[in-house]
Amino acid sequence: MRASGHVFGRPTRKEQCYDNLRISKNAWDTNLVKANPKYLAVNWEASGGGAFAVIPLYEKGRLPDQLPLFRGHKAVVLDTDWNPFDDSLIASGSDDGKAFIWRVPDGFTLRTEEDEEPHDVGPIKQLSGHSRKVGHVLFNPAAENILATSSGDYTVKIWDVEAGSPRLTLKHADIVQSLSWSANGSLIVTTSRDKKLRIWDARQEKPVHTVPGHQGAKNSRVVWMGEHDRIATTGFSKMSDRQLGLWDIREPEQPLGGFTMLDSISGVCMPFWDDGTQCLYLAGKGDGNIRYFEYEHDKFEYLSEYKSSDPQRGLAFLPKRGINTHENEVMRAFKTVNDTYVEPISFIVPRRAEVFQGDIYPPVVGIKPAMSLAEWFDGMEGLPPKLDLESIYDGEEPIEILPSSKPISRQPSSSAILSSVPKKPSEPARIEQPKPIVEESNPPLTVSTLRGPQPSMKEQASSIATFASKYHDKEESPSDAEDDSSSFEEVPKPVERHVPTSSSAKPSAAEPAHKTPVSPVKATDSASPSKQAPPLGGVPSKPPTMAATSQSAPPSAVVAAPLSSSSATTDAGNQITLQEIKSLLENQSRTISGQSDRIAQLTAEVDQLKTAFAERD
């Protein structure tokens, strides 16, 4: 049972919210609030230039009428973003065409003495380079002090924050509506008012893919799905229905499975990805509900929905290192209500156990970058070190876990499946037969050669019986066969067949008279998975045992074969047999790889037929 299937949202009482706020009423499409484990940033409705407020998370309840604000912009603040590796550093973008970098002072608080006036905070660095408003700011999630900004001048600029200068420019054809970094910080995806989805190699300053996105007139949003090579988008159809799309960044011509219609509400849908529970959260502007989906088998499965009568205009999620593991909290959101207060919402997994729940708390991204600013501009890639939440749960010093050299894929790759799906659903699917593999020392592979060469009687007499006896204890037991299940649950287990040494072999006298003869091999038979069928990728779950290999010889020959008394003959026979066994193993590996590809093709056809029947009904 999936732990994430029992996640539910828990609201907060009004006295534990952040009240008496003046949240910005500007119409620009932004999330309005951003959070980290220490502070909450809120775009402020201020006069005399733009400003935003920073609220320490522990200062709840009704806040003072006069707050220290972060002032410096000459026009309204449109967006903010916290540095992922420094909880006191924040960036802001404004309608004045500037981006500023700010630092929260040590000991910062909103509550001052009665006769003391609050002191506003000024920026520590100004980023000038855009000719129009800066609508979005977003720090690189893997490299230190690299910031992306989008502007009404149709560009996204990548900034060296330390030097305060733009180093790269990504040119678009229209206003950028949203952007998101990949987990290793090397790629960036954007949606634009021209209804295009673009995936950029940021350091090359050119898009890797430019494909049609949501075709509705309203804004679309995009979020990179953590360490996956997938992205999720929300937007509108031409009929103004809200849509959800899942995209493979390698083949993004069409969303996987097409667009999913959500509803007909008019508000923009804000997507948020949780890499720990593999869930996507969707919060619509103007409605009070937050629905969440689990990502599994290259599709989104609807789980549940947090319902509220209070509509939201803005929403932010806390980084995973800031959640409360003692209450089994897996995510925490902050939503704006009536532009006057912010309500925390805890998404928890209800359990009675009072110990750390490791199944819902995998390691999370910590506060150390994977690379420096200079290393990123030199082309380096990598994932930041992660933190073990169990050490934090126990009140110990956080244990750092170094990432692997390559991001671990939590889902099977679907590139092979996508490439095998027919272009037109109405045409019958054609399964391509694997091409014969020719080696210098082996003939072209056929049905008989794939199942092993036919041994001579001399070789059988010298050593086959010995090897069959030697490896007899490694045969699979019934319990092992039951445990080794196939990766595809819907495909039935095929009928076990006797494997002859050649296509013309006949049952010997030692075999039972009622033995079922081998039926001619068809494409559909070879594509059926067995208990030894590997997952996608061609890697078998268990190496084939020697006892199974020895079945390539007729049982009567194995029983009747006497042992030779000559040690020289035995040694020569052993050497020849070892070479044959090695060849058998290589052939079996090729066979398994071919079966895996065919299984993937058949699975894609089954999904396609299901979709066609569903649409027809």
C-alpha positions as CSV (number, residue, x, y, z in Angstrom):
1,M,0.0,0.0,0.0
2,R,1.4,3.4,-1.0
3,A,2.0,5.7,2.0
4,S,1.4,8.7,-0.1
5,G,-2.2,7.5,-0.8
6,H,-3.1,8.4,2.8
7,V,-1.8,12.0,2.8
8,F,-4.4,14.6,3.9
9,G,-4.3,18.3,4.5
10,R,-4.7,19.8,8.0
11,P,-5.8,23.4,8.3
12,T,-4.5,25.8,11.0
13,R,-6.6,27.8,13.5
14,K,-6.8,31.5,12.8
15,E,-4.7,32.4,15.9
16,Q,-1.8,30.3,14.6
17,C,-1.9,32.0,11.2
18,Y,0.0,35.2,10.0
19,D,-2.6,37.8,10.3
20,N,-3.0,41.6,9.7
21,L,-1.1,41.6,6.4
22,R,-1.5,43.8,3.3
23,I,-0.8,41.4,0.5
24,S,-0.2,42.9,-2.9
25,K,-3.2,43.1,-5.2
26,N,-1.2,43.4,-8.4
27,A,-2.6,41.4,-11.3
28,W,0.7,39.9,-12.4
29,D,0.6,36.1,-12.4
30,T,2.9,35.2,-9.5
31,N,2.7,33.1,-6.3
32,L,2.8,36.2,-4.1
33,V,4.6,34.3,-1.2
34,K,7.8,32.2,-0.9
35,A,8.9,30.2,2.2
36,N,12.0,28.6,3.6
37,P,12.6,26.9,7.0
38,K,13.2,30.3,8.7
39,Y,11.2,33.0,6.9
40,L,8.1,33.7,4.8
41,A,8.3,36.4,2.2
42,V,5.1,38.2,1.2
43,N,4.6,40.7,-1.7
44,W,3.3,43.9,0.0
45,E,0.7,46.4,-1.0
46,A,2.9,49.5,-0.4
47,S,2.8,53.1,-1.5
48,G,5.7,55.1,-2.7
49,G,7.5,52.3,-4.5
50,G,7.5,48.5,-4.2
51,A,8.2,46.5,-1.1
52,F,7.8,43.0,0.4
53,A,7.7,41.7,3.9
54,V,9.7,39.0,5.6
55,I,8.0,37.2,8.5
56,P,9.9,34.8,10.8
57,L,7.9,31.6,10.9
58,Y,7.8,31.5,14.7
59,E,6.1,34.9,14.9
60,K,2.4,33.8,14.4
61,G,-0.8,35.5,15.2
62,R,-1.8,39.1,14.6
63,L,1.2,41.1,13.5
64,P,1.9,44.8,14.3
65,D,0.3,47.4,12.1
66,Q,3.7,48.8,11.2
67,L,6.3,46.3,10.0
68,P,9.9,46.6,8.9
69,L,9.7,46.2,5.1
70,F,12.3,45.4,2.4
71,R,12.2,48.6,0.4
72,G,14.3,49.8,-2.6
73,H,12.3,49.1,-5.7
74,K,10.7,52.1,-7.4
75,A,7.6,50.0,-8.6
76,V,5.6,47.1,-7.3
77,V,7.5,43.9,-6.4
78,L,6.3,41.1,-8.7
79,D,8.2,38.0,-7.5
80,T,10.7,36.8,-4.8
81,D,12.8,33.7,-4.3
82,W,14.9,32.4,-1.4
83,N,18.5,31.2,-2.0
84,P,18.3,27.4,-1.5
85,F,21.7,27.4,0.2
86,D,21.4,30.5,2.4
87,D,18.2,31.0,4.3
88,S,18.9,34.7,4.9
89,L,19.5,35.6,1.2
90,I,16.5,36.5,-1.0
91,A,16.1,37.9,-4.6
92,S,13.2,40.1,-5.8
93,G,12.0,41.3,-9.2
94,S,10.0,44.4,-9.9
95,D,8.0,46.3,-12.4
96,D,10.8,48.9,-12.4
97,G,13.0,46.5,-14.5
98,K,15.4,45.7,-11.7
99,A,16.3,42.6,-9.7
100,F,17.6,43.1,-6.1
101,I,19.5,40.8,-3.7
102,W,18.7,41.2,0.0
103,R,20.0,39.8,3.2
104,V,17.8,39.4,6.3
105,P,19.6,40.9,9.3
106,D,20.7,38.7,12.2
107,G,18.0,38.6,14.9
108,F,15.4,40.0,12.6
109,T,12.0,40.4,14.2
110,L,8.7,42.2,13.5
111,R,7.9,43.1,17.0
112,T,9.6,46.2,18.4
113,E,9.3,48.2,21.5
114,E,6.3,50.5,21.8
115,D,8.1,53.7,21.2
116,E,10.5,52.3,18.6
117,E,9.9,52.8,14.9
118,P,10.5,49.8,12.6
119,H,13.5,50.1,10.4
120,D,13.2,49.1,6.7
121,V,15.8,46.9,5.1
122,G,17.7,47.9,1.9
123,P,19.2,45.7,-0.8
124,I,22.8,44.6,-0.8
125,K,23.1,44.3,-4.6
126,Q,21.3,45.6,-7.7
127,L,21.0,43.6,-10.9
128,S,20.4,45.9,-13.9
129,G,20.1,44.6,-17.4
130,H,16.5,44.2,-18.4
131,S,14.7,47.0,-20.3
132,R,11.2,46.1,-18.9
133,K,9.6,44.6,-15.8
134,V,11.2,41.6,-14.1
135,G,8.3,39.2,-13.6
136,H,10.1,36.1,-12.2
137,V,13.3,35.4,-10.2
138,L,14.6,31.8,-9.6
139,F,17.8,30.6,-8.0
140,N,19.7,27.7,-9.5
141,P,19.0,24.6,-7.4
142,A,22.5,23.0,-7.7
143,A,25.0,25.8,-8.1
144,E,25.9,28.7,-5.8
145,N,24.8,32.3,-6.4
146,I,23.3,31.8,-9.9
147,L,19.9,33.5,-10.5
148,A,17.6,33.4,-13.5
149,T,15.2,36.3,-14.2
150,S,12.5,36.7,-16.8
151,S,11.4,40.0,-18.2
152,G,8.8,41.8,-20.4
153,D,11.7,42.3,-22.8
154,Y,11.1,38.7,-23.9
155,T,14.4,37.4,-22.4
156,V,15.6,35.2,-19.5
157,K,18.9,36.3,-18.1
158,I,21.3,34.1,-16.0
159,W,23.1,36.2,-13.5
160,D,26.4,36.0,-11.7
161,V,25.0,37.2,-8.3
162,E,28.5,37.8,-6.8
163,A,29.5,40.1,-9.6
164,G,26.0,41.5,-10.2
165,S,26.2,41.0,-14.0
166,P,24.3,39.0,-16.5
167,R,26.3,36.2,-18.1
168,L,23.8,34.5,-20.4
169,T,20.6,35.5,-22.2
170,L,17.8,33.2,-23.4
171,K,15.8,35.0,-26.1
172,H,12.1,34.3,-26.5
173,A,9.4,35.4,-29.0
174,D,7.0,36.7,-26.3
175,I,6.6,37.3,-22.6
176,V,7.8,34.4,-20.4
177,Q,5.0,33.1,-18.1
178,S,6.9,30.7,-15.9
179,L,10.2,28.9,-15.7
180,S,11.8,26.0,-13.8
181,W,15.3,24.6,-13.4
182,S,16.3,20.9,-13.7
183,A,17.6,19.3,-10.5
184,N,21.2,19.5,-11.6
185,G,20.9,23.1,-12.7
186,S,22.0,22.5,-16.3
187,L,18.6,22.8,-18.1
188,I,15.8,25.3,-17.8
189,V,12.2,25.0,-19.1
190,T,10.0,28.0,-19.9
191,T,6.4,28.6,-21.0
192,S,5.6,31.7,-23.0
193,R,2.6,33.8,-24.2
194,D,3.3,32.5,-27.7
195,K,2.0,29.1,-26.4
196,K,5.4,27.4,-26.8
197,L,7.2,25.1,-24.4
198,R,10.9,25.5,-24.5
199,I,13.6,23.4,-22.9
200,W,17.0,25.2,-22.8
201,D,20.6,24.2,-22.4
202,A,21.2,27.3,-20.3
203,R,24.9,27.6,-20.9
204,Q,24.5,27.2,-24.7
205,E,21.9,30.0,-24.7
206,K,19.7,28.0,-27.1
207,P,16.6,25.8,-26.8
208,V,17.1,22.1,-27.1
209,H,13.4,21.7,-27.9
210,T,10.6,24.1,-28.8
211,V,7.2,22.5,-29.0
212,P,3.5,23.6,-28.8
213,G,2.2,23.8,-25.3
214,H,-1.3,24.5,-24.0
215,Q,-3.3,26.3,-26.6
216,G,-5.6,28.4,-24.4
217,A,-5.4,32.1,-24.1
218,K,-4.6,32.2,-20.4
219,N,-1.3,31.7,-18.6
220,S,0.4,28.3,-18.4
221,R,2.8,27.1,-15.7
222,V,5.6,24.6,-15.7
223,V,7.6,22.7,-13.0
224,W,10.5,20.3,-13.3
225,M,9.8,17.0,-11.6
226,G,12.9,16.8,-9.4
227,E,15.6,14.3,-10.6
228,H,13.3,12.8,-13.2
229,D,13.7,13.7,-16.9
230,R,10.0,14.7,-16.8
231,I,8.3,18.1,-16.5
232,A,4.7,18.9,-15.6
233,T,2.6,21.8,-17.1
234,T,-0.7,23.3,-16.3
235,G,-2.7,25.5,-18.7
236,F,-5.9,25.9,-20.7
237,S,-7.4,24.4,-23.8
238,K,-8.9,26.4,-26.6
239,M,-12.3,25.8,-24.8
240,S,-10.8,27.3,-21.6
241,D,-10.7,24.0,-19.7
242,R,-7.9,23.7,-17.2
243,Q,-5.4,21.0,-18.3
244,L,-2.5,19.0,-16.9
245,G,0.4,17.8,-19.1
246,L,3.3,15.4,-18.5
247,W,6.3,15.7,-20.8
248,D,9.4,13.6,-21.6
249,I,12.2,16.1,-22.1
250,R,13.8,13.8,-24.6
251,E,10.7,13.5,-26.9
252,P,8.5,16.5,-25.9
253,E,6.6,16.7,-29.2
254,Q,3.4,15.7,-27.4
255,P,2.6,15.3,-23.7
256,L,2.6,11.6,-22.5
257,G,-0.9,10.3,-22.9
258,G,-2.2,13.7,-24.1
259,F,-3.5,16.5,-21.9
260,T,-5.6,15.6,-18.9
261,M,-8.6,17.9,-18.4
262,L,-9.0,19.0,-14.8
263,D,-12.1,21.2,-14.7
264,S,-13.5,24.4,-16.2
265,I,-12.5,26.9,-13.5
266,S,-11.0,30.1,-14.8
267,G,-8.1,30.6,-12.4
268,V,-4.5,29.7,-13.2
269,C,-3.3,26.4,-11.7
270,M,-0.1,26.5,-9.7
271,P,2.0,23.3,-9.8
272,F,4.4,22.2,-7.0
273,W,6.5,19.0,-7.1
274,D,7.5,16.9,-4.1
275,D,10.4,14.6,-4.9
276,G,10.1,12.7,-1.6
277,T,6.6,11.3,-2.0
278,Q,6.6,11.6,-5.8
279,C,3.5,13.8,-5.7
280,L,2.4,16.8,-7.7
281,Y,0.3,19.4,-5.9
282,L,-2.0,21.7,-7.9
283,A,-3.5,24.8,-6.4
284,G,-5.9,26.9,-8.4
285,K,-6.1,30.7,-8.1
286,G,-9.5,31.8,-7.0
287,D,-10.5,28.4,-5.5
288,G,-9.7,27.0,-2.1
289,N,-8.8,23.5,-3.1
290,I,-5.4,21.8,-3.4
291,R,-5.5,18.5,-5.2
292,Y,-2.5,16.1,-5.4
293,F,-1.5,13.4,-7.7
294,E,1.1,10.6,-7.4
295,Y,3.5,10.0,-10.3
296,E,3.8,6.4,-11.2
297,H,4.4,4.4,-14.4
298,D,4.7,7.6,-16.4
299,K,1.3,9.0,-15.5
300,F,-0.4,11.0,-12.7
301,E,-2.8,9.1,-10.4
302,Y,-5.2,11.2,-8.6
303,L,-4.9,10.7,-4.8
304,S,-7.1,13.2,-2.9
305,E,-7.9,16.9,-2.5
306,Y,-7.7,19.4,0.3
307,K,-10.9,21.4,0.3
308,S,-11.5,24.8,1.8
309,S,-14.1,27.5,1.4
310,D,-11.4,30.2,1.5
311,P,-10.0,31.0,-2.0
312,Q,-6.3,31.5,-2.5
313,R,-4.4,33.9,-4.7
314,G,-0.9,32.8,-3.7
315,L,0.7,29.7,-2.4
316,A,4.2,28.5,-1.4
317,F,5.6,25.2,-0.2
318,L,8.3,24.8,2.5
319,P,11.5,23.0,1.5
320,K,11.5,19.4,2.7
321,R,14.3,20.0,5.2
322,G,11.9,22.3,7.2
323,I,9.0,19.9,7.8
324,N,8.0,18.4,11.1
325,T,9.0,14.7,11.0
326,H,7.7,14.1,14.5
327,E,4.1,14.7,13.3
328,N,4.6,12.7,10.1
329,E,4.3,15.9,8.0
330,V,5.4,15.3,4.4
331,M,4.7,18.8,3.1
332,R,3.7,22.2,4.4
333,A,2.0,24.9,2.3
334,F,1.3,28.6,3.0
335,K,-1.7,30.1,1.3
336,T,-2.9,33.6,1.1
337,V,-6.5,34.2,2.3
338,N,-8.5,37.4,1.5
339,D,-5.2,39.3,1.0
340,T,-5.1,39.8,4.8
341,Y,-3.5,36.7,6.2
342,V,-1.5,33.6,5.4
343,E,-2.6,30.1,6.6
344,P,-0.2,27.2,7.0
345,I,-1.5,23.8,5.8
346,S,0.2,20.7,6.9
347,F,0.0,17.6,4.7
348,I,0.5,14.6,7.0
349,V,0.4,10.8,6.9
350,P,-1.6,9.8,10.0
351,R,0.2,7.0,11.9
352,R,0.2,6.0,15.5
353,A,3.9,4.9,15.6
354,E,6.2,7.2,17.6
355,V,9.4,6.3,15.7
356,F,10.9,7.7,12.6
357,Q,9.0,6.7,9.4
358,G,11.7,6.0,6.9
359,D,9.4,4.9,4.1
360,I,7.9,8.5,3.8
361,Y,11.2,10.4,4.5
362,P,13.9,9.7,1.9
363,P,17.0,11.9,2.0
364,V,16.3,15.6,1.1
365,V,18.4,18.3,-0.5
366,G,20.5,20.1,2.1
367,I,22.1,23.5,2.2
368,K,25.4,22.8,0.4
369,P,25.6,23.4,-3.3
370,A,26.9,20.8,-5.7
371,M,29.3,23.3,-7.4
372,S,30.5,26.9,-7.2
373,L,29.4,29.6,-9.5
374,A,32.6,29.4,-11.5
375,E,32.4,25.6,-11.9
376,W,28.8,25.9,-13.2
377,F,29.8,28.4,-15.9
378,D,32.7,26.1,-16.8
379,G,30.2,23.3,-17.6
380,M,30.1,21.2,-14.4
381,E,27.0,19.3,-13.5
382,G,25.9,17.5,-10.4
383,L,23.3,17.1,-7.6
384,P,23.7,18.8,-4.2
385,P,24.4,16.6,-1.2
386,K,21.4,15.4,0.7
387,L,20.4,15.2,4.4
388,D,19.3,12.2,6.3
389,L,16.1,13.2,8.0
390,E,16.4,10.5,10.6
391,S,19.4,12.2,12.2
392,I,17.3,15.4,12.4
393,Y,14.4,13.5,13.9
394,D,16.7,12.2,16.6
395,G,18.0,15.7,17.4
396,E,21.5,14.8,16.2
397,E,23.8,16.7,13.8
398,P,22.4,16.3,10.3
399,I,24.1,13.4,8.4
400,E,25.1,14.4,4.9
401,I,24.6,11.9,2.1
402,L,26.6,12.4,-1.1
403,P,24.6,11.9,-4.3
404,S,25.6,9.3,-6.9
405,S,27.4,10.4,-10.0
406,K,24.1,10.1,-12.0
407,P,20.6,10.9,-10.8
408,I,18.8,7.7,-9.8
409,S,15.8,7.1,-12.0
410,R,12.8,6.1,-9.8
411,Q,10.7,5.1,-12.8
412,P,11.5,2.9,-15.8
413,S,12.6,4.8,-18.9
414,S,9.8,5.1,-21.4
415,S,11.9,6.1,-24.4
416,A,11.7,2.6,-25.8
417,I,8.0,2.4,-25.3
418,L,7.3,5.8,-26.8
419,S,9.4,5.0,-29.9
420,S,7.4,1.8,-30.5
421,V,3.9,3.3,-30.3
422,P,2.3,3.6,-33.8
423,K,1.8,7.1,-35.1
424,K,-1.9,6.5,-35.9
425,P,-4.0,4.6,-33.4
426,S,-6.3,3.3,-36.2
427,E,-3.5,1.3,-37.8
428,P,-2.7,-2.2,-36.5
429,A,0.5,-2.4,-34.5
430,R,3.4,-4.2,-36.1
431,I,6.0,-5.9,-33.9
432,E,9.4,-5.7,-35.5
433,Q,11.4,-8.9,-35.3
434,P,14.9,-8.5,-33.8
435,K,17.6,-8.4,-36.4
436,P,20.0,-11.4,-36.5
437,I,23.2,-10.8,-34.6
438,V,26.3,-12.1,-36.4
439,E,29.6,-12.8,-34.6
440,E,32.8,-14.0,-36.1
441,S,32.8,-17.3,-34.3
442,N,29.0,-17.9,-34.3
443,P,26.5,-18.5,-37.1
444,P,23.5,-16.1,-37.5
445,L,21.1,-16.5,-34.6
446,T,17.9,-18.6,-35.3
447,V,15.3,-20.1,-33.1
448,S,17.5,-23.2,-32.5
449,T,20.8,-21.3,-32.0
450,L,19.1,-18.9,-29.5
451,R,18.3,-21.9,-27.4
452,G,21.9,-23.3,-27.6
453,P,24.1,-25.4,-29.9
454,Q,23.5,-29.2,-30.1
455,P,26.3,-30.9,-28.1
456,S,28.0,-34.0,-29.4
457,M,27.7,-37.4,-27.7
458,K,31.4,-37.3,-26.8
459,E,31.1,-34.0,-25.0
460,Q,28.0,-35.2,-23.2
461,A,29.7,-38.4,-22.1
462,S,32.7,-36.6,-20.7
463,S,31.2,-33.8,-18.7
464,I,27.6,-32.8,-19.0
465,A,26.4,-35.2,-16.4
466,T,29.2,-33.9,-14.0
467,F,28.1,-30.3,-14.4
468,A,24.4,-31.1,-14.0
469,S,25.2,-32.9,-10.8
470,K,27.6,-30.1,-9.6
471,Y,25.0,-27.4,-10.0
472,H,22.0,-29.4,-9.0
473,D,21.6,-27.5,-5.7
474,K,21.2,-24.1,-7.5
475,E,18.0,-24.9,-9.3
476,E,15.2,-22.6,-8.5
477,S,12.8,-23.7,-5.7
478,P,9.1,-23.2,-6.1
479,S,9.2,-20.4,-3.5
480,D,12.0,-18.6,-5.4
481,A,10.0,-18.8,-8.6
482,E,7.0,-17.3,-6.8
483,D,9.1,-14.4,-5.4
484,D,10.7,-13.5,-8.7
485,S,7.7,-11.8,-10.3
486,S,7.6,-10.0,-13.6
487,S,7.7,-6.2,-13.9
488,F,4.4,-6.3,-15.9
489,E,1.6,-7.4,-13.7
490,E,-1.1,-7.6,-16.4
491,V,0.7,-10.1,-18.6
492,P,-0.2,-13.7,-17.8
493,K,2.4,-16.3,-17.0
494,P,3.1,-18.4,-20.2
495,V,2.9,-22.2,-20.3
496,E,6.3,-23.8,-19.6
497,R,7.7,-25.6,-22.6
498,H,10.4,-28.2,-23.1
499,V,13.4,-26.6,-24.9
500,P,14.9,-28.9,-27.5
501,T,18.5,-28.6,-28.8
502,S,17.4,-28.0,-32.4
503,S,14.2,-27.3,-34.3
504,S,14.1,-30.9,-35.6
505,A,14.8,-32.7,-32.2
506,K,12.4,-35.5,-31.2
507,P,11.6,-36.7,-27.7
508,S,13.9,-39.6,-26.7
509,A,12.8,-42.9,-25.2
510,A,13.7,-41.7,-21.7
511,E,11.2,-38.9,-21.8
512,P,7.7,-39.4,-20.6
513,A,5.3,-40.4,-23.3
514,H,2.8,-37.7,-22.4
515,K,5.3,-34.9,-22.8
516,T,3.7,-32.0,-24.6
517,P,5.6,-31.3,-27.9
518,V,7.0,-27.8,-28.5
519,S,4.7,-25.7,-30.6
520,P,6.1,-23.6,-33.4
521,V,7.5,-20.3,-32.2
522,K,5.4,-17.2,-33.0
523,A,6.2,-13.5,-32.4
524,T,3.5,-13.3,-29.7
525,D,5.0,-16.3,-27.9
526,S,8.5,-14.9,-27.8
527,A,7.2,-11.7,-26.5
528,S,5.4,-13.3,-23.5
529,P,7.3,-12.7,-20.3
530,S,8.4,-15.6,-18.1
531,K,9.5,-15.8,-14.5
532,Q,13.0,-14.9,-15.7
533,A,11.8,-11.9,-17.7
534,P,13.9,-8.8,-16.8
535,P,12.7,-5.3,-16.2
536,L,13.2,-2.7,-18.9
537,G,16.8,-2.1,-19.8
538,G,17.7,-5.7,-20.6
539,V,19.2,-6.6,-17.3
540,P,17.9,-10.0,-15.9
541,S,16.8,-10.0,-12.3
542,K,18.8,-13.3,-11.7
543,P,21.6,-14.8,-13.6
544,P,20.6,-18.1,-15.2
545,T,21.7,-21.2,-13.2
546,M,23.9,-23.9,-14.6
547,A,21.2,-26.5,-14.0
548,A,18.9,-24.6,-16.3
549,T,21.7,-24.4,-18.9
550,S,22.2,-28.1,-18.8
551,Q,18.6,-28.6,-20.0
552,S,19.8,-27.9,-23.6
553,A,20.9,-31.5,-23.9
554,P,18.3,-34.4,-24.1
555,P,17.5,-35.9,-20.7
556,S,18.1,-39.4,-22.0
557,A,21.7,-38.5,-23.0
558,V,22.4,-37.1,-19.6
559,V,21.1,-40.1,-17.8
560,A,22.8,-42.6,-20.0
561,A,26.2,-40.9,-20.3
562,P,29.0,-42.8,-18.5
563,L,31.9,-41.0,-16.9
564,S,35.2,-41.3,-18.8
565,S,38.1,-42.9,-16.9
566,S,40.7,-40.9,-18.8
567,S,41.6,-37.7,-17.0
568,A,42.9,-36.1,-20.2
569,T,39.7,-36.6,-22.0
570,T,37.7,-35.2,-19.0
571,D,39.8,-32.1,-18.9
572,A,39.4,-31.5,-22.6
573,G,35.7,-32.1,-22.4
574,N,35.4,-29.7,-19.4
575,Q,37.2,-27.0,-21.3
576,I,35.0,-27.4,-24.3
577,T,31.8,-27.5,-22.2
578,L,32.8,-24.3,-20.3
579,Q,33.1,-22.5,-23.6
580,E,29.7,-23.8,-24.7
581,I,28.2,-22.7,-21.4
582,K,29.6,-19.3,-21.8
583,S,28.2,-19.1,-25.4
584,L,24.8,-20.3,-24.0
585,L,24.8,-17.6,-21.4
586,E,25.6,-14.9,-24.0
587,N,22.8,-16.3,-26.3
588,Q,20.3,-16.4,-23.5
589,S,21.2,-12.8,-22.6
590,R,20.4,-11.7,-26.1
591,T,17.2,-13.7,-26.1
592,I,16.1,-12.0,-22.8
593,S,17.0,-8.6,-24.2
594,G,14.9,-9.2,-27.3
595,Q,12.0,-10.5,-25.2
596,S,12.1,-7.3,-23.1
597,D,11.9,-5.1,-26.1
598,R,8.9,-7.1,-27.4
599,I,7.2,-7.0,-24.0
600,A,7.6,-3.2,-24.0
601,Q,6.1,-3.0,-27.4
602,L,3.1,-5.2,-26.4
603,T,2.6,-3.2,-23.3
604,A,2.5,0.0,-25.3
605,E,-0.1,-1.5,-27.6
606,V,-2.3,-2.7,-24.7
607,D,-2.3,0.9,-23.3
608,Q,-3.1,2.3,-26.7
609,L,-6.0,-0.1,-27.2
610,K,-7.3,0.7,-23.7
611,T,-7.3,4.4,-24.6
612,A,-9.0,3.8,-27.9
613,F,-11.7,1.7,-26.3
614,A,-12.2,4.2,-23.6
615,E,-12.6,7.0,-26.1
616,R,-14.9,4.9,-28.2
617,D,-17.2,4.2,-25.2
